[in-house]
Every structure is written in C-alpha cells, then in structure tokens.
Amino acid sequence: MPTDNKLYIPLGVKTEREIFAGFGRKQLFQAVIGTLCFCVIALLVFLVSRKIAFALVALVFGAVGSVMMTTKDQSNLSVVDQMQNIIRFLRGQKVYPCRFKTKWRRLE
C-alpha cells in the first residue's frame, strides 16, 4: 500500500493581523516614529521659511513616505527591512583570514 507523503507548504499565511496588505502593528509603530521625525523637520521648515504651506507639505510627504517605506511587498520585506539588512551586512566581517596549505606536496 503506497502512501503519498508530499510536503504541503502553505503560501500567503501571515503571522500577524494586518491593517491593510503588508502593514501590521509593527509597521504602524515604525510609521509613527517616521512621522514624528518628519514633524520635527516640518517644524524646522516652518521656523526657517515662516510659511505654513511648506511645513504642511513636508509633514504630509513625511507621513505618506513613512507608510510607504514600512509597507511590506510580495517578498515580505519593506524598504526599512532592506536597509536594516544592508547595514547588518556592511557591519559584518568581510575579511576571512586563512592560510593556504597544499594538499599534495610537489617533489623536488
């Protein structure tokens, strides 16, 4: 009696609840932090230019940009995740010291 032991790997299963596709609670927290940073930038723009329109445009672009940068795509990575991976790679060891030894010695 042959048994069919195939491995079933489900696709598209999410580990956390999402607000919308690719955007969960962790991404919401990251987007809020990014938006708060852009609030400071918008305040500085307002203090320099004394025009509320420039500050509001900076704030809106910062909030929208924060959400876009933290939203995950089909590969389950966001721009922030990719930047973290690049930084982790750049900080890692790049030189692998080793000594070359020949397996077979030449007879001379």
N, C-alpha and C positions, 0 to 999 in steps of 0.2 A: 504494500500500500504506500505509494509515494506521497509525500507531503510537499506542499508548495510553500517553502519558507522564504517568502520575499520580504524585504525590509521596506516598511512604509514610512516615508518621511513627509510629514505634513508641511505644506507651504503656506506662508502668509499668516502664521499664528503669531499674535502679538503678546508680549509678556506683560504689558500694562495697558490700562484703558487710555484711549486717545480722545482728545478734544475734537480734533479733525485728523485726517490722514497724515501720519508721520509727526504728529505734535501731541505729546503727552504732558504729564505733570512736570517731569524733569526739564523738558524743553520750555515749558511755561516759566519755570523758575529762571532758566538761562536767559530767556527773552526779557523778563522783567529786569534782571540785572543789566542787560544791554541797554534797555530803555532808560533806566536810571542814569547810566553813564552818558547817554545822549541828552538827558535833561540837563546835566551839568554843562555839556558842550553848548546846548541851546541857550542856557543862561549866560555863558561867556559871549556867545554871538550877540545876544541882546545887549549886554553891557558894552560891547565894543561898537556895535552899529546903531544902537538906540532905535531899532526898527523891529516891531513885534512880528512882522510878516516873516522876516528872515529867521527869527528864532522859532516860529511855529513850523516853518518848512523844515528846518533842521530837526526839530522834535519829531515830526511826522515821518520823515525819511529814516530817522534813527529807530523809531518803533517798528516800522514796516521792515526795515533791514534786519533788525534783531529777530523778528519772527521768521523771515526768510532764511537767515543763516542758521537757525536752530531746528528748522523743519527737516525731518529725515526723508531721503529719497528711496528709490526702489532697492538700493543696496543696503538700506538700513543705516546709512551714515549721513550726518549733516555736515555742513561746512565747518562748524565748530569741532565736531568729532575728527574730521580730516585734518584740521590744523593741529589738534592735540596729537594725532598720530605722527604728523610730520615733526613736531617738536620733540616727541619721545624718541623718534628715530635719530634726529640730529644730535640729541644728547647722549645717545648710546655709543658704545665702543665701536670704533671704525678700524682700529689697527689690531691685527691679530698676530702677535709675535709668535713665531715658530722657528724651529731650526730644521734645516733641510738635511736629511740623512739619506744616503743612498741605500737601497735595499741590497743591491748587488755591487760588490766592490770590483773595480777593474784590476786585473792582474797586470802588474808592470814589472 
